[in-house]
């Protein structure tokens, strides 16, 4: 018979109180997390807020301010615009993130 570790004598029954305490702590954290999610106090991130992420490639150079004003005039209040620098394929590229205030 092949033994990876020889002479293992671990007292699992003697360590049961530590396991009970650890399990109780995990259970408590889970109940608190569930309560925060149900009440809406948990920060679940932008994926649950809605919105869209757009990669825009433009033929002519466009400024960030022009893009921002165009989105705001269409009813998008919160827009995050990031210029993609150093892209040889599409030099006038932008990443545009909207937060669900208007459907695209």
C-alpha positions as CSV (number, residue, x, y, z in Angstrom):
1,X,0.0,0.0,0.0
2,X,1.3,3.4,-0.9
3,X,1.3,6.1,1.8
4,X,1.9,9.7,0.9
5,X,2.1,10.8,4.5
6,X,3.2,8.2,7.0
7,X,2.0,7.9,10.6
8,X,-0.9,10.3,10.4
9,X,-2.6,10.5,13.8
10,X,-5.0,13.6,13.6
11,X,-7.5,13.9,16.4
12,X,-10.5,15.1,14.4
13,X,-13.0,14.6,17.2
14,X,-10.8,16.7,19.6
15,X,-10.9,19.6,17.0
16,X,-14.7,19.5,16.7
17,X,-15.2,22.6,18.8
18,X,-13.0,24.7,16.5
19,X,-14.9,23.4,13.6
20,X,-18.2,24.3,15.2
21,X,-17.0,27.8,15.9
22,X,-15.7,28.2,12.4
23,X,-19.0,26.9,10.9
24,X,-21.0,29.2,13.1
25,X,-19.0,32.3,12.0
26,X,-19.5,31.4,8.4
27,X,-23.2,30.9,8.9
28,X,-23.4,34.3,10.7
29,X,-21.6,36.1,7.9
30,X,-23.8,34.4,5.3
31,X,-27.0,35.5,7.1
32,X,-25.8,39.1,7.4
33,X,-24.8,39.1,3.7
34,X,-28.2,37.8,2.8
35,X,-30.0,40.4,4.9
36,X,-28.0,43.2,3.3
37,X,-28.8,41.9,-0.2
38,X,-32.5,41.6,0.6
39,X,-32.7,45.1,2.1
40,X,-30.7,46.7,-0.8
41,X,-27.8,47.8,1.3
42,X,-25.2,45.6,-0.5
43,X,-23.1,47.1,-3.2
44,X,-23.5,44.6,-6.0
45,X,-21.7,46.6,-8.6
46,X,-22.6,48.1,-11.9
47,X,-23.7,44.9,-13.5
48,X,-26.9,45.0,-11.5
49,X,-27.6,48.7,-12.1
50,X,-28.0,48.4,-15.8
51,X,-26.6,50.5,-18.6
52,X,-24.3,49.7,-21.5
53,X,-20.7,49.6,-22.5
54,X,-19.9,50.8,-26.0
55,X,-16.6,50.7,-28.0
56,X,-16.9,53.6,-30.5
57,X,-14.5,53.9,-33.4
58,X,-14.7,57.2,-35.3
59,X,-13.2,58.1,-38.7
60,X,-12.6,61.7,-37.7
61,X,-11.0,62.9,-34.4
62,X,-13.7,63.5,-31.7
63,X,-13.2,65.2,-28.4
64,X,-14.4,63.7,-25.1
65,X,-16.4,66.9,-24.4
66,X,-18.3,66.6,-27.7
67,X,-19.2,62.9,-26.9
68,X,-20.2,63.8,-23.4
69,X,-22.5,66.7,-24.6
70,X,-24.0,64.4,-27.3
71,X,-24.9,61.8,-24.7
72,X,-26.2,64.3,-22.2
73,X,-28.4,65.9,-24.9
74,X,-30.0,62.4,-25.5
75,X,-30.8,62.0,-21.8
76,X,-27.9,60.0,-20.5
77,X,-27.0,61.7,-17.2
78,X,-24.1,59.7,-16.1
79,X,-21.6,58.7,-18.8
80,X,-18.0,57.6,-18.3
81,X,-15.9,58.1,-21.5
82,X,-12.4,56.8,-21.8
83,X,-10.1,57.4,-24.8
84,X,-8.3,54.3,-26.0
85,X,-4.8,55.5,-26.6
86,X,-2.2,53.8,-28.8
87,X,-4.7,51.7,-30.8
88,X,-3.1,51.4,-34.3
89,X,-6.2,49.7,-35.8
90,X,-8.6,52.4,-34.7
91,X,-6.8,55.5,-33.5
92,X,-10.0,57.4,-32.7
93,X,-11.5,54.9,-30.3
94,X,-13.5,55.5,-27.1
95,X,-14.9,53.2,-24.4
96,X,-18.3,54.7,-23.3
97,X,-20.1,53.4,-20.2
98,X,-23.6,54.5,-19.4
99,X,-25.6,53.8,-16.3
100,X,-29.1,52.7,-17.1
101,X,-30.9,56.1,-17.3
102,X,-32.0,55.6,-20.9
103,X,-32.2,52.5,-23.0
104,X,-29.9,52.2,-26.0
